[in-house]
Structure formats: structure tokens, C-alpha cells
């Protein structure tokens, strides 16, 4: 998930990557040390067990919401599932249920024939978006000055300048970010996280200006 706020100091990217690598190594070591042994004597890590349990849960959800018992969901069935998924979680941001725009975004990401792997992606996208929704609303409240529900070119440029510690971005870079998220007329709420990620991907590249890191 991305931190969309601009008022907090950003950490060095290499330090963040190193810290994440160390944490992952510790988790892996603990999992290997505590591997359970199945009936055939084969080791199965806790991560593997958790993954299998998660896939089983997702298959049960598909079976519950698939009208034709095909083992996959269509867009209408996914919409019903996501709405129910939202209703059963105690989100701190209301309303949790997806808007038409948000649901269309989830459907495009998940694809037309949604198996357990695509469903996992859809639910993770929705969870991540909900977690960041308050930050997204703060960004739009400040930078969407014409209240069009889009961050148009100059509004997005102003936001990216603040993310870059006040350094105005080159106009071609702003247009490149808009193009990358298919925001021809501007960046919507559901596109904002991808736009920020695209901006920092460019900023951290050899040709960019890696002044700060958001993710």
C-alpha cells in the first residue's frame, strides 16, 4: 500500500528494501525451523499451510457466489461478493461498499473469468484501497480545486510537486504518469495509488530524481 500524505519525512529506499529483506529472512527461518510434518513425512511450512487454507477459503467463496457452479465468477457475482466482503469487515472508513467506479476498477483488474487467484487479487486490491481511502479523500480535498472528482494536469502537478518536497516536476513526467494510469482527462480516486506508484517508479529510476519514497 502507498502512503499518499506529503507531510511525513520519507525514508531512504535502499534502507527500506534492506529492512524488508532482513524481516523476510527472519520469517523464513522461523517457518523452516517450525515446519510441521504431514502424514507422508514431507515438510510443509506455515506459509504453505496458510496459503493452502487461503485458497480453500477463496474456492468456498466462489462456490457460494457462482450461480452456475462453474468454479469461476463473472462480474455480477464478483460485485455481490465484494459487497458482502465489505459488509462483514469492520472498516474504519465509511461507507465501505464500493461505488460503481470502484467496482468497475476491481472488475477490470480481476478480469472476466475470476478463479481463486484472481479473486485473491480483487479482494487484496479492495482492502488496500479501503485502507488508503481516507488519505485519497484528503488529497482530493486539497488538490481537486475545481471539484471535478479528477486530478487534472495542473492539480496533479501540484500534488506531485509536494510529494517531491516542493520541486515542480517536468510537465512530460506528469503527462507520462497520467498516460500510464489511463487518465487522459485526469486521475480519479481509484487511479491515484497507481499514479503515485508510477511517479515514484520514475523518480527512483536512473533517469529520475529519487528525492523521496512513498511505498
MDAnalysis code that builds the backbone (N, CA, C; Angstrom):
import MDAnalysis as mda
import numpy as np

u = mda.Universe.empty(645, n_residues=215, atom_resindex=np.repeat(np.arange(215), 3), trajectory=True)
u.add_TopologyAttr("name", ["N", "CA", "C"] * 215)
u.add_TopologyAttr("resid", np.arange(1, 216))
u.add_TopologyAttr("resname", ["UNK", "UNK", "UNK", "UNK", "UNK", "UNK", "UNK", "UNK", "UNK", "UNK", "UNK", "UNK", "UNK", "UNK", "UNK", "UNK", "UNK", "UNK", "UNK", "UNK", "UNK", "UNK", "UNK", "UNK", "UNK", "UNK", "UNK", "UNK", "UNK", "UNK", "UNK", "UNK", "UNK", "UNK", "UNK", "UNK", "UNK", "UNK", "UNK", "UNK", "UNK", "UNK", "UNK", "UNK", "UNK", "UNK", "UNK", "UNK", "UNK", "UNK", "UNK", "UNK", "UNK", "UNK", "UNK", "UNK", "UNK", "UNK", "UNK", "UNK", "UNK", "UNK", "UNK", "UNK", "UNK", "UNK", "UNK", "UNK", "UNK", "UNK", "UNK", "UNK", "UNK", "UNK", "UNK", "UNK", "UNK", "UNK", "UNK", "UNK", "UNK", "UNK", "UNK", "UNK", "UNK", "UNK", "UNK", "UNK", "UNK", "UNK", "UNK", "UNK", "UNK", "UNK", "UNK", "UNK", "UNK", "UNK", "UNK", "UNK", "UNK", "UNK", "UNK", "UNK", "UNK", "UNK", "UNK", "UNK", "UNK", "UNK", "UNK", "UNK", "UNK", "UNK", "UNK", "UNK", "UNK", "UNK", "UNK", "UNK", "UNK", "UNK", "UNK", "UNK", "UNK", "UNK", "UNK", "UNK", "UNK", "UNK", "UNK", "UNK", "UNK", "UNK", "UNK", "UNK", "UNK", "UNK", "UNK", "UNK", "UNK", "UNK", "UNK", "UNK", "UNK", "UNK", "UNK", "UNK", "UNK", "UNK", "UNK", "UNK", "UNK", "UNK", "UNK", "UNK", "UNK", "UNK", "UNK", "UNK", "UNK", "UNK", "UNK", "UNK", "UNK", "UNK", "UNK", "UNK", "UNK", "UNK", "UNK", "UNK", "UNK", "UNK", "UNK", "UNK", "UNK", "UNK", "UNK", "UNK", "UNK", "UNK", "UNK", "UNK", "UNK", "UNK", "UNK", "UNK", "UNK", "UNK", "UNK", "UNK", "UNK", "UNK", "UNK", "UNK", "UNK", "UNK", "UNK", "UNK", "UNK", "UNK", "UNK", "UNK", "UNK", "UNK", "UNK", "UNK", "UNK", "UNK", "UNK", "UNK", "UNK", "UNK", "UNK"])
u.atoms.positions = np.array([
    [0.832, -1.184, 0.000],
    [0.000, 0.000, 0.000],
    [0.868, 1.236, 0.000],
    [0.337, 2.330, -0.537],
    [1.111, 3.554, -0.651],
    [0.656, 4.574, 0.379],
    [1.611, 5.301, 0.926],
    [1.304, 6.418, 1.804],
    [1.131, 7.650, 0.943],
    [-0.082, 8.200, 0.902],
    [-0.396, 9.281, -0.021],
    [-0.176, 10.651, 0.580],
    [0.081, 10.719, 1.880],
    [0.273, 12.009, 2.520],
    [1.654, 12.574, 2.204],
    [1.766, 13.897, 2.302],
    [3.019, 14.546, 1.912],
    [3.747, 15.169, 3.087],
    [3.190, 15.097, 4.302],
    [3.766, 15.838, 5.408],
    [4.776, 15.041, 6.224],
    [4.921, 13.752, 5.930],
    [5.845, 12.937, 6.720],
    [7.167, 12.784, 5.974],
    [8.303, 12.812, 6.701],
    [9.587, 12.604, 6.031],
    [9.661, 11.195, 5.480],
    [10.306, 11.058, 4.308],
    [10.407, 9.771, 3.646],
    [11.739, 9.106, 3.948],
    [11.747, 7.772, 4.018],
    [12.950, 7.030, 4.313],
    [13.720, 6.744, 3.035],
    [15.009, 6.447, 3.189],
    [15.834, 6.048, 2.072],
    [15.336, 4.721, 1.531],
    [15.236, 4.621, 0.200],
    [14.658, 3.422, -0.392],
    [15.514, 2.193, -0.123],
    [16.839, 2.335, -0.235],
    [17.711, 1.189, -0.004],
    [17.567, 0.673, 1.420],
    [17.426, 1.603, 2.386],
    [17.253, 1.190, 3.774],
    [15.952, 0.422, 3.940],
    [14.890, 0.871, 3.257],
    [13.606, 0.195, 3.354],
    [13.689, -1.199, 2.751],
    [14.354, -1.317, 1.586],
    [14.482, -2.614, 0.935],
    [15.294, -3.559, 1.803],
    [16.399, -3.052, 2.368],
    [17.233, -3.883, 3.240],
    [16.456, -4.349, 4.453],
    [15.719, -3.446, 5.086],
    [14.917, -3.819, 6.251],
    [13.892, -4.874, 5.922],
    [13.229, -4.728, 4.763],
    [12.233, -5.714, 4.358],
    [12.881, -7.061, 4.098],
    [14.074, -7.057, 3.496],
    [14.771, -8.307, 3.208],
    [15.156, -9.028, 4.489],
    [15.630, -8.268, 5.485],
    [16.000, -8.865, 6.766],
    [14.775, -9.474, 7.441],
    [13.676, -8.729, 7.447],
    [12.446, -9.233, 8.068],
    [11.975, -10.501, 7.381],
    [12.029, -10.517, 6.040],
    [11.602, -11.703, 5.299],
    [12.483, -12.900, 5.627],
    [13.788, -12.652, 5.778],
    [14.710, -13.746, 6.109],
    [14.403, -14.326, 7.479],
    [14.083, -13.464, 8.449],
    [13.745, -13.931, 9.799],
    [12.484, -14.778, 9.774],
    [11.454, -14.294, 9.062],
    [10.200, -15.045, 8.969],
    [10.434, -16.402, 8.324],
    [11.232, -16.409, 7.238],
    [11.511, -17.659, 6.544],
    [12.246, -18.644, 7.451],
    [13.214, -18.143, 8.176],
    [13.978, -19.013, 9.077],
    [13.080, -19.613, 10.151],
    [12.205, -18.784, 10.714],
    [11.307, -19.295, 11.758],
    [10.361, -20.342, 11.181],
    [9.864, -20.089, 9.955],
    [8.939, -21.036, 9.329],
    [9.625, -22.373, 9.087],
    [10.867, -22.315, 8.595],
    [11.586, -23.561, 8.326],
    [11.885, -24.316, 9.610],
    [12.204, -23.571, 10.669],
    [12.531, -24.207, 11.938],
    [11.315, -24.893, 12.537],
    [10.136, -24.350, 12.249],
    [8.932, -24.906, 12.848],
    [8.070, -25.688, 11.889],
    [8.652, -26.171, 10.797],
    [7.867, -26.895, 9.810],
    [7.143, -28.095, 10.413],
    [5.826, -28.162, 10.226],
    [5.132, -29.388, 10.617],
    [5.426, -30.490, 9.605],
    [5.228, -31.723, 9.977],
    [5.439, -32.863, 9.087],
    [4.089, -33.510, 8.817],
    [3.775, -33.677, 7.518],
    [2.490, -34.286, 7.204],
    [2.594, -35.804, 7.310],
    [1.486, -36.500, 6.975],
    [1.432, -37.946, 7.151],
    [2.449, -38.676, 6.289],
    [2.861, -38.085, 5.176],
    [3.808, -38.733, 4.284],
    [5.251, -38.383, 4.638],
    [5.435, -37.606, 5.705],
    [6.770, -37.252, 6.131],
    [7.359, -36.077, 5.372],
    [6.556, -35.394, 4.577],
    [7.044, -34.257, 3.814],
    [6.825, -32.979, 4.620],
    [7.828, -32.110, 4.664],
    [7.696, -30.860, 5.393],
    [6.798, -29.877, 4.667],
    [5.960, -29.197, 5.408],
    [5.123, -28.137, 4.838],
    [5.244, -26.926, 5.751],
    [5.735, -25.820, 5.228],
    [5.945, -24.639, 6.050],
    [4.612, -24.033, 6.455],
    [4.685, -23.182, 7.484],
    [3.476, -22.480, 7.901],
    [2.963, -21.605, 6.774],
    [3.858, -20.995, 6.016],
    [3.436, -20.174, 4.884],
    [2.656, -20.997, 3.867],
    [3.127, -22.208, 3.610],
    [2.438, -23.080, 2.659],
    [1.073, -23.502, 3.195],
    [1.037, -23.801, 4.487],
    [-0.251, -24.168, 5.089],
    [-1.236, -23.008, 5.037],
    [-0.741, -21.813, 5.365],
    [-1.614, -20.642, 5.335],
    [-2.096, -20.352, 3.919],
    [-1.203, -20.512, 2.954],
    [-1.571, -20.290, 1.558],
    [-2.640, -21.277, 1.121],
    [-2.468, -22.541, 1.488],
    [-3.445, -23.553, 1.131],
    [-4.795, -23.260, 1.781],
    [-4.778, -22.846, 3.041],
    [-6.028, -22.523, 3.731],
    [-6.717, -21.336, 3.068],
    [-5.927, -20.358, 2.643],
    [-6.495, -19.177, 1.986],
    [-7.133, -19.558, 0.650],
    [-6.444, -20.404, -0.117],
    [-7.002, -20.834, -1.398],
    [-8.289, -21.623, -1.194],
    [-8.320, -22.464, -0.172],
    [-9.537, -23.223, 0.129],
    [-10.684, -22.276, 0.478],
    [-10.393, -21.242, 1.252],
    [-11.419, -20.274, 1.614],
    [-11.948, -19.546, 0.378],
    [-11.048, -19.173, -0.524],
    [-11.452, -18.472, -1.743],
    [-12.293, -19.375, -2.645],
    [-11.944, -20.652, -2.707],
    [-12.748, -21.595, -3.502],
    [-14.149, -21.741, -2.912],
    [-14.242, -21.734, -1.592],
    [-15.568, -21.821, -0.956],
    [-16.396, -20.579, -1.266],
    [-15.741, -19.414, -1.284],
    [-16.453, -18.183, -1.637],
    [-16.969, -18.244, -3.070],
    [-16.135, -18.738, -3.970],
    [-16.554, -18.858, -5.363],
    [-17.733, -19.820, -5.477],
    [-17.661, -20.936, -4.782],
    [-18.763, -21.893, -4.813],
    [-20.047, -21.279, -4.268],
    [-19.919, -20.411, -3.274],
    [-21.086, -19.780, -2.661],
    [-21.732, -18.757, -3.590],
    [-20.919, -18.024, -4.361],
    [-21.456, -16.916, -5.154],
    [-21.603, -17.234, -6.643],
    [-21.073, -18.361, -7.100],
    [-21.198, -18.734, -8.504],
    [-22.551, -19.396, -8.738],
    [-23.370, -18.777, -9.580],
    [-24.714, -19.300, -9.794],
    [-24.717, -20.609, -10.580],
    [-23.738, -20.747, -11.499],
    [-23.729, -21.937, -12.349],
    [-22.739, -23.006, -11.878],
    [-22.173, -22.812, -10.687],
    [-21.225, -23.776, -10.126],
    [-20.076, -24.096, -11.080],
    [-19.610, -23.065, -11.780],
    [-18.562, -23.247, -12.777],
    [-17.162, -23.211, -12.178],
    [-17.055, -22.789, -10.927],
    [-15.741, -22.657, -10.307],
    [-15.078, -21.330, -10.567],
    [-15.770, -20.435, -11.275],
    [-15.278, -19.080, -11.525],
    [-16.444, -18.116, -11.350],
    [-16.127, -16.840, -11.177],
    [-17.149, -15.799, -11.018],
    [-17.152, -14.877, -12.221],
    [-18.329, -14.343, -12.542],
    [-18.407, -13.272, -13.528],
    [-18.470, -11.940, -12.785],
    [-18.588, -10.834, -13.540],
    [-18.536, -9.507, -12.929],
    [-19.680, -9.286, -11.942],
    [-20.885, -9.739, -12.286],
    [-22.044, -9.554, -11.397],
    [-21.855, -10.320, -10.094],
    [-21.359, -11.541, -10.193],
    [-21.140, -12.360, -8.999],
    [-20.016, -11.777, -8.137],
    [-18.975, -11.258, -8.792],
    [-17.889, -10.615, -8.049],
    [-18.402, -9.404, -7.285],
    [-19.284, -8.626, -7.914],
    [-19.827, -7.435, -7.258],
    [-20.597, -7.816, -5.999],
    [-21.390, -8.876, -6.077],
    [-22.137, -9.325, -4.895],
    [-21.192, -9.788, -3.799],
    [-20.140, -10.487, -4.189],
    [-19.189, -10.988, -3.198],
    [-18.445, -9.841, -2.519],
    [-17.959, -8.887, -3.310],
    [-17.203, -7.768, -2.734],
    [-18.078, -6.962, -1.793],
    [-19.351, -6.772, -2.142],
    [-20.266, -6.039, -1.264],
    [-20.438, -6.792, 0.053],
    [-20.593, -8.107, -0.022],
    [-20.719, -8.907, 1.196],
    [-19.425, -8.903, 1.985],
    [-18.310, -8.987, 1.287],
    [-16.988, -8.952, 1.924],
    [-16.822, -7.660, 2.710],
    [-17.289, -6.562, 2.130],
    [-17.213, -5.277, 2.826],
    [-18.115, -5.255, 4.044],
    [-19.322, -5.807, 3.895],
    [-20.287, -5.773, 4.988],
    [-19.824, -6.564, 6.201],
    [-18.968, -7.570, 5.992],
    [-18.551, -8.418, 7.106],
    [-17.246, -7.968, 7.747],
    [-16.692, -6.826, 7.306],
    [-15.462, -6.301, 7.888],
    [-15.765, -4.999, 8.624],
    [-15.094, -4.769, 9.727],
    [-15.296, -3.546, 10.499],
    [-14.351, -2.459, 9.976],
    [-14.680, -1.929, 8.813],
    [-13.834, -0.883, 8.238],
    [-13.915, 0.379, 9.086],
    [-12.816, 1.097, 9.191],
    [-12.805, 2.356, 9.930],
    [-13.219, 3.521, 9.049],
    [-13.359, 3.264, 7.763],
    [-13.731, 4.311, 6.809],
    [-15.093, 3.941, 6.223],
    [-16.035, 4.832, 6.280],
    [-17.371, 4.560, 5.763],
    [-17.689, 5.500, 4.606],
    [-18.502, 5.070, 3.641],
    [-19.049, 3.723, 3.531],
    [-18.029, 2.778, 2.920],
    [-18.073, 1.530, 3.317],
    [-17.103, 0.551, 2.817],
    [-17.531, -0.024, 1.475],
    [-18.825, -0.092, 1.221],
    [-19.304, -0.710, -0.008],
    [-18.808, 0.055, -1.223],
    [-18.389, -0.655, -2.276],
    [-17.800, 0.006, -3.442],
    [-18.813, 0.814, -4.241],
    [-18.353, 1.950, -4.758],
    [-19.152, 2.726, -5.701],
    [-19.093, 2.031, -7.060],
    [-19.874, 2.524, -8.009],
    [-19.847, 1.965, -9.365],
    [-18.450, 2.096, -9.970],
    [-17.819, 3.251, -9.776],
    [-16.470, 3.467, -10.296],
    [-15.478, 2.506, -9.659],
    [-15.568, 2.344, -8.348],
    [-14.658, 1.451, -7.642],
    [-14.849, 0.005, -8.085],
    [-16.107, -0.414, -8.266],
    [-16.383, -1.779, -8.679],
    [-15.876, -2.033, -10.091],
    [-16.030, -1.054, -10.977],
    [-15.525, -1.200, -12.345],
    [-14.015, -1.377, -12.350],
    [-13.353, -0.646, -11.465],
    [-11.891, -0.754, -11.337],
    [-11.490, -2.144, -10.867],
    [-12.184, -2.682, -9.866],
    [-11.893, -4.024, -9.366],
    [-12.125, -5.059, -10.465],
    [-13.223, -4.902, -11.211],
    [-13.557, -5.857, -12.264],
    [-12.505, -5.853, -13.364],
    [-12.036, -4.662, -13.740],
    [-11.006, -4.580, -14.785],
    [-9.718, -5.268, -14.325],
    [-9.380, -5.093, -13.060],
    [-8.154, -5.706, -12.535],
    [-8.289, -7.223, -12.443],
    [-9.478, -7.701, -12.076],
    [-9.674, -9.135, -11.853],
    [-9.853, -9.907, -13.147],
    [-10.403, -9.264, -14.176],
    [-10.658, -9.951, -15.431],
    [-12.069, -10.512, -15.505],
    [-12.356, -11.210, -16.596],
    [-13.723, -11.657, -16.857],
    [-14.059, -12.980, -16.174],
    [-13.138, -13.914, -16.166],
    [-13.377, -15.227, -15.584],
    [-12.519, -15.350, -14.332],
    [-13.137, -15.232, -13.168],
    [-12.402, -14.998, -11.924],
    [-12.293, -16.290, -11.111],
    [-11.093, -16.869, -11.107],
    [-10.840, -18.044, -10.284],
    [-10.305, -17.599, -8.924],
    [-9.804, -18.539, -8.107],
    [-9.383, -18.182, -6.757],
    [-8.193, -17.216, -6.759],
    [-7.298, -17.349, -7.740],
    [-6.138, -16.461, -7.785],
    [-6.546, -15.035, -8.149],
    [-7.452, -14.911, -9.109],
    [-7.928, -13.574, -9.488],
    [-8.809, -12.965, -8.396],
    [-9.552, -13.824, -7.709],
    [-10.371, -13.333, -6.604],
    [-9.487, -12.810, -5.481],
    [-8.399, -13.528, -5.192],
    [-7.457, -13.062, -4.183],
    [-6.936, -11.670, -4.539],
    [-6.585, -11.466, -5.812],
    [-6.106, -10.163, -6.274],
    [-7.171, -9.097, -6.075],
    [-8.414, -9.409, -6.459],
    [-9.501, -8.434, -6.350],
    [-9.732, -8.004, -4.904],
    [-9.758, -8.968, -3.993],
    [-10.013, -8.644, -2.589],
    [-8.842, -7.894, -1.967],
    [-7.624, -8.234, -2.376],
    [-6.460, -7.513, -1.860],
    [-6.438, -6.075, -2.377],
    [-6.792, -5.886, -3.632],
    [-6.880, -4.533, -4.181],
    [-7.907, -3.698, -3.410],
    [-9.049, -4.307, -3.155],
    [-10.115, -3.595, -2.446],
    [-9.697, -3.261, -1.017],
    [-9.058, -4.227, -0.353],
    [-8.592, -3.982, 1.012],
    [-7.564, -2.845, 1.048],
    [-6.627, -2.891, 0.109],
    [-5.598, -1.852, 0.052],
    [-6.210, -0.490, -0.230],
    [-7.168, -0.460, -1.136],
    [-7.823, 0.806, -1.488],
    [-8.590, 1.367, -0.296],
    [-9.333, 0.506, 0.384],
    [-10.095, 0.944, 1.551],
    [-9.159, 1.495, 2.624],
    [-8.029, 0.817, 2.836],
    [-7.054, 1.267, 3.829],
    [-6.559, 2.672, 3.516],
    [-6.431, 2.987, 2.225],
    [-5.900, 4.282, 1.799],
    [-6.978, 5.313, 1.466],
    [-8.237, 4.942, 1.622],
    [-9.305, 5.819, 1.146],
    [-9.312, 7.172, 1.854],
    [-9.067, 7.192, 3.160],
    [-9.062, 8.461, 3.886],
    [-7.963, 9.378, 3.351],
    [-6.783, 8.802, 3.074],
    [-5.708, 9.596, 2.506],
    [-6.046, 10.106, 1.126],
    [-6.694, 9.283, 0.317],
    [-7.124, 9.698, -1.023],
    [-8.090, 10.861, -0.930],
    [-9.031, 10.787, 0.014],
    [-10.004, 11.865, 0.169],
    [-9.320, 13.161, 0.597],
    [-8.295, 13.060, 1.450],
    [-7.560, 14.266, 1.840],
    [-6.842, 14.883, 0.650],
    [-6.272, 14.037, -0.193],
    [-5.593, 14.547, -1.391],
    [-6.577, 15.283, -2.286],
    [-7.738, 14.696, -2.527],
    [-8.723, 15.329, -3.413],
    [-9.292, 16.595, -2.790],
    [-9.474, 16.596, -1.471],
    [-9.986, 17.798, -0.811],
    [-9.026, 18.975, -0.990],
    [-7.730, 18.694, -1.006],
    [-6.738, 19.761, -1.116],
    [-6.423, 20.143, -2.554],
    [-6.298, 19.161, -3.441],
    [-5.757, 19.430, -4.772],
    [-6.808, 19.479, -5.881],
    [-7.962, 18.870, -5.672],
    [-9.022, 18.926, -6.692],
    [-9.774, 20.244, -6.531],
    [-9.146, 21.321, -6.960],
    [-9.664, 22.656, -6.664],
    [-10.946, 22.975, -7.403],
    [-11.177, 22.360, -8.561],
    [-12.411, 22.635, -9.309],
    [-13.511, 21.627, -9.002],
    [-13.220, 20.718, -8.072],
    [-14.192, 19.711, -7.601],
    [-14.783, 18.901, -8.771],
    [-13.892, 18.500, -9.678],
    [-14.323, 17.705, -10.832],
    [-14.249, 16.208, -10.554],
    [-13.759, 15.844, -9.362],
    [-13.515, 14.445, -8.999],
    [-12.404, 13.814, -9.830],
    [-11.569, 14.662, -10.421],
    [-10.366, 14.235, -11.117],
    [-9.237, 15.180, -10.733],
    [-8.033, 14.636, -10.603],
    [-6.871, 15.499, -10.505],
    [-6.391, 15.745, -11.928],
    [-6.772, 16.903, -12.451],
    [-6.374, 17.242, -13.807],
    [-4.908, 17.661, -13.829],
    [-4.391, 17.943, -15.004],
    [-2.950, 18.087, -15.186],
    [-2.300, 19.001, -14.149],
    [-2.765, 20.221, -14.022],
    [-2.106, 21.170, -13.124],
    [-2.332, 20.811, -11.654],
    [-3.478, 20.195, -11.349],
    [-3.728, 19.744, -9.976],
    [-2.801, 18.582, -9.616],
    [-2.664, 17.651, -10.549],
    [-1.763, 16.522, -10.310],
    [-0.318, 17.011, -10.214],
    [0.040, 17.963, -11.042],
    [1.401, 18.512, -10.999],
    [1.683, 19.148, -9.642],
    [0.704, 19.852, -9.101],
    [0.869, 20.473, -7.791],
    [1.041, 19.421, -6.702],
    [0.266, 18.348, -6.780],
    [0.369, 17.264, -5.796],
    [1.732, 16.571, -5.884],
    [2.167, 16.267, -7.103],
    [3.459, 15.607, -7.274],
    [4.608, 16.506, -6.835],
    [4.450, 17.802, -7.005],
    [5.478, 18.738, -6.530],
    [5.600, 18.670, -5.014],
    [4.478, 18.587, -4.321],
    [4.517, 18.477, -2.866],
    [5.117, 17.142, -2.425],
    [4.796, 16.072, -3.161],
    [5.406, 14.776, -2.851],
    [6.922, 14.825, -3.060],
    [7.361, 15.709, -3.957],
    [8.787, 15.831, -4.278],
    [9.450, 16.953, -3.498],
    [8.907, 17.228, -2.309],
    [9.482, 18.230, -1.413],
    [9.538, 19.610, -2.052],
    [8.506, 19.930, -2.829],
    [8.383, 21.271, -3.395],
    [9.057, 21.470, -4.735],
    [9.669, 20.415, -5.282],
    [10.326, 20.544, -6.586],
    [9.305, 20.289, -7.691],
    [8.986, 21.289, -8.508],
    [7.984, 21.101, -9.578],
    [8.449, 20.032, -10.566],
    [7.610, 19.057, -10.871],
    [8.003, 18.018, -11.828],
    [7.947, 18.542, -13.255],
    [8.757, 17.969, -14.119],
    [8.692, 18.305, -15.544],
    [7.318, 17.922, -16.084],
    [6.804, 18.754, -16.981],
    [5.449, 18.509, -17.482],
    [5.342, 17.164, -18.188],
    [6.400, 16.751, -18.898],
    [6.328, 15.482, -19.608],
    [6.225, 14.309, -18.638],
    [6.808, 14.458, -17.448],
    [6.713, 13.393, -16.454],
    [5.288, 13.284, -15.904],
    [4.655, 14.423, -15.701],
    [3.267, 14.410, -15.228],
    [2.377, 13.752, -16.277],
    [2.590, 14.112, -17.540],
    [1.779, 13.522, -18.615],
    [2.057, 12.021, -18.741],
    [3.301, 11.628, -18.508],
    [3.644, 10.201, -18.570],
    [2.918, 9.414, -17.488],
    [2.816, 9.989, -16.287],
    [2.078, 9.330, -15.200],
    [0.609, 9.212, -15.556],
    [0.034, 10.278, -16.083],
    [-1.375, 10.242, -16.473],
    [-1.625, 9.187, -17.541],
    [-0.713, 9.095, -18.499],
    [-0.856, 8.100, -19.561],
    [-0.746, 6.694, -19.010],
    [0.158, 6.494, -18.057],
    [0.384, 5.158, -17.512],
    [-0.843, 4.617, -16.795],
    [-1.635, 5.498, -16.177],
    [-2.832, 5.040, -15.457],
    [-4.101, 5.247, -16.293],
    [-3.936, 5.553, -17.579],
    [-5.071, 5.788, -18.484],
    [-5.942, 6.952, -18.022],
    [-5.283, 7.968, -17.473],
    [-6.013, 9.150, -17.016],
    [-5.877, 10.294, -18.007],
    [-6.483, 10.151, -19.170],
    [-6.337, 11.149, -20.232],
    [-6.832, 12.518, -19.792],
    [-7.973, 12.549, -19.085],
    [-8.552, 13.817, -18.646],
    [-8.149, 14.183, -17.228],
    [-7.579, 13.237, -16.511],
    [-7.196, 13.456, -15.129],
    [-7.174, 12.135, -14.384],
    [-6.667, 12.165, -13.168],
    [-6.526, 10.959, -12.355],
    [-7.683, 10.882, -11.364],
    [-8.400, 9.772, -11.393],
    [-9.530, 9.585, -10.482],
    [-9.049, 9.031, -9.150],
    [-9.980, 8.890, -8.226],
    [-9.631, 8.346, -6.907],
    [-9.057, 6.940, -7.023],
    [-9.692, 6.093, -7.834],
    [-9.230, 4.711, -7.920],
    [-7.904, 4.604, -8.668],
    [-7.543, 5.641, -9.429],
    [-6.277, 5.626, -10.161],
    [-5.131, 6.244, -9.367],
    [-5.441, 6.901, -8.252],
    [-4.425, 7.699, -7.580],
    [-3.278, 6.867, -7.027],
    [-3.570, 5.717, -6.394],
    [-2.483, 4.905, -5.850],
    [-1.538, 4.444, -6.945],
    [-2.104, 4.033, -8.091],
    [-1.258, 3.616, -9.200],
    [-0.451, 4.789, -9.746],
    [-1.062, 5.978, -9.749],
    [-0.353, 7.158, -10.240],
    [0.836, 7.496, -9.341],
    [0.629, 7.416, -8.030],
    [1.715, 7.700, -7.091],
    [2.823, 6.660, -7.234],
    [2.440, 5.396, -7.359],
    [3.439, 4.340, -7.543],
    [4.217, 4.566, -8.836],
    [3.509, 4.946, -9.909],
    [4.176, 5.203, -11.185],
    [5.137, 6.375, -11.058],
    [4.733, 7.407, -10.297],
    [5.596, 8.564, -10.116],
    [6.887, 8.192, -9.403],
    [6.780, 7.402, -8.341],
    [7.971, 7.037, -7.599],
    [8.815, 5.990, -8.320],
    [8.183, 5.172, -9.152],
    [8.969, 4.276, -10.002],
    [9.859, 5.099, -10.926],
    [9.303, 6.173, -11.465],
    [10.090, 7.039, -12.345],
    [11.124, 7.822, -11.544],
    [10.749, 8.266, -10.364],
    [11.663, 9.065, -9.550],
    [12.862, 8.260, -9.091],
    [12.673, 6.945, -8.889],
    [13.762, 6.114, -8.391],
    [14.572, 5.473, -9.507],
    [14.176, 5.734, -10.766],
    [14.929, 5.188, -11.890],
    [16.194, 6.002, -12.102],
    [17.186, 5.472, -12.832],
    [18.440, 6.209, -13.051],
    [18.254, 7.565, -13.695],
    [17.167, 7.723, -14.474],
    [16.937, 9.000, -15.149],
    [16.037, 9.917, -14.351],
    [15.537, 9.432, -13.190],
    [14.623, 10.234, -12.402],
    [15.317, 10.925, -11.259],
    [14.507, 11.605, -10.450],
    [15.041, 12.309, -9.284],
    [14.490, 11.646, -8.037],
    [15.261, 10.767, -7.421],
    [14.778, 9.980, -6.281],
    [14.894, 10.787, -4.990],
    [14.018, 11.769, -4.839],
    [14.125, 12.645, -3.681],
    [13.420, 12.048, -2.470],
    [12.451, 11.206, -2.688],
    [11.747, 10.592, -1.568],
    [11.014, 9.366, -2.053],
    [10.564, 8.528, -1.115],
    [9.927, 7.261, -1.439],
    [8.568, 7.194, -0.758],
    [7.558, 6.707, -1.473],
    [6.210, 6.695, -0.927],
    [5.773, 5.317, -0.510],
    [6.280, 4.269, -1.142],
    [5.749, 2.937, -0.884],
    [6.718, 2.108, -0.061],
])
